[in-house]
Amino acid sequence: MPGHDSTSNAQPEFLYGTGVILEMTTIGTSQKVSAVDERTGTEISFIVPATTARADIERLARAKLDYVLKKQNGGT
């Protein structure tokens, strides 16, 4: 897209031992994160500042996936 600085990882990254696949795309000063639960195929995405620490991104991805999975299973 003209006027946008965009970079993307060539391949999704696996959070070993967690069952989560991460893909991160940097667009300017922001980063779009997509995460997929390997067991269910459930996908979430969110935007964070490009300077966000990797550990924080992983923690947020897991928390959001857990929330969505709980809602899908009738949780509140």
Steps between C-alpha positions, in 0.01 A plus 500: 500500500657834404601723788518219754816339632409135543710199590389147577663186631549255213345217701276483806683438825411221740491555874640161588308317769203738483317382188490856363616619158592871480533725197613859546488773237653843564328795338667830582502538878244224557511124488209274408512168682300195391494191719349159429427227753637183337252270671180680397606722210358803682666823385523840666680818401589827664714810450787606728772764479796374296720540810296253709715231661468150352415353842210745535370411152512128582323553833227714341449253213457209743263702722284607204488147359405361842222762527359422154518124555320534832225708336462244220451228759220685676717671763449854614 
